[in-house]
Amino acid sequence: MTQRILSWLFRQIENYRQRISAPLLARIDIHVEVPLVDFKELTSDALTGESSTVIRRCVAAAREIQVQRFKSANLITNAAMSARQVRECCQLDAECKGYLEHAMEQMNFSAHAHDLS
């Protein structure tokens, strides 16, 4: 695609995103901006990043932490936690609270979004 078409597409995406209401965006749990990947990097034969084995071990360890966390509760996943349970299990230090406050101010999150964070 030419740069002109990409610029047009980017403008279309931004226009669409601006039409999405703040309350709707507040209910989306994850906001991720993904940078463009250079074609040469994408098609390179060089292996970079972690292997599937390493990632599998990390996921298994995280799942074991969940199993231990929810041993006495009737829960299976973090997503099923109430706001109270999140506050109890995931206490934020001052630096993290500052990041959360900044994100809420910049993204105009509602109180509902705060309880989800």
C-alpha positions, 0 to 999 in steps of 0.5 A: 500500500502506498503511504497515501492510502495508509494515511487515509486508512489511519484517518478513517480509524481515528475518526471511527475511534472518536465516535465511540463513546467514553462509557463504551470505552470504559467497559473495554478491559484492555486498550493496546496500541500496536505499532506498525511492524516493518515488512523486512522485520516481519518476513525475516527468518531470524528467530527473535523473542521467547520460545513457545516452551518458555511462554508455556511455562510462564502461562502454567506458572500464572495459572498455578498462582490463580489456582492457589489464590482461588483455593478458598473462593468459588472462582476459576479466573481473575476475570471472575473477581469482584472489585473487592477481591481485586483490591484485596489481592492486587494492592497497588503501590503509590507509583502504580496508583499514580499511573492509574490516576493518570490513565483515568484522567487522560482517558476519561474513565468512569468509576465503573472502569476504575472498579475494573482496573 
